[in-house]
Amino acid sequence: MNFNRLNSLEMETEDHYRKKANVYRTSPEYGKMISLYPILETSIKDCKGENLVA
């Protein structure tokens, strides 16, 4: 993490957030959340491949 950005309104790059999302999706916490909420898993699968941000 670039600590110089903590006091800045500048956002990280799209690649940065994609990497963060990938790390999160492989975390034990994510797996536990998905197992507790099966409807969430279905919703996530339904949105896979969608371009949700222009």
Beta strands, then each sheet from edge to edge (+ up, - down):
end
